[in-house]
Amino acid sequence: MTAEPYSVLIADDDAGYREALRDIVEPKGYRTYLASNGEEAIEILRGEPVHLAVFDVHMPRLTGLETLQIAHTINALLPCILVTADANQEILRQAFTVKAYSVLPKPVSPAVLLYTILRALTAYRDTHE
């Protein structure tokens, strides 16, 4: 599967981390959209073709979990990956409840991130064919 037609939304309030994730994803051919918070992420989801989202769990105003819930009202099948420096049982339980595709611990391994994105997009593609 080529990355070319797929776009990834990355939302993290830490600009350096957000850009680091973009620098992992873009060289593989994915188009990226960046958001500094949940509200920006929702605006992008409402206006752009997004195939996968990566949300930081801990963002001001809208958390990654809250952003994911709103994202699923826009596109119920959108695969969403959560990233957190604090992947405890409660976060994992909440992520499962809101139907997160996966929860990855920070710092995220580039190989694990790319593998998870590929798996999620393959599942997304299979539900849209």
Summary of the structure (lengths in Angstrom):
residues: 129
radius of gyration: 13.1
end to end distance: 13.7
largest distance: 36.6
contacts: 422
relative contact order: 0.17
helix: 48%
strand: 19%
